[in-house]
Amino acid sequence: MMSSALMYLGWTALITVLMWVPAALQMIQGQGLMSAFGNRDNLAPLAPWAERSNRAHRNAVENLVVFTALVLTAHAAGAVNEAVSTAAMVYFWARVLHYLSYTAGIKYLRTGVWTVGWACLLVIAWQILA
């Protein structure tokens, strides 16, 4: 049976995979399908929300590496408990809110939910090391 921490790892990976879609659709709409499929040299800038969406996606990819390492290490160490499961769930929702608030340009919410996600990573690390 899969733990909830692994389930949220899977969901987090899935949403990270899908985060590029809105900006890609905006690029296709604004630049045309053939330009979007090309090398993308000399393209006009994306809409500001799409640029923020791309930055949010890159941030999600960077953080997914750490989240994955911690959840898998917790499993390997037999350290999956209620704290790890709860932290994984909260981390997932923090990443969803981070992407939405970053794309919408809501700075303070974006920073706040990023901090919540970061704290979740620390909780998981603590459970492994304690």
LINMO-V763221 format. One record per helix or strand of 3 or more residues. SS is the DSSP state (a for helix, b for strand). FROM is the first residue (numbers start at 1). LEN is the number of residues. If there is no record, write none. Layout:
BEGIN
SS;FROM;LEN
SS;FROM;LEN
END
This chain:
BEGIN
a;4;15
a;21;11
a;33;5
a;48;29
a;82;23
a;107;23
END
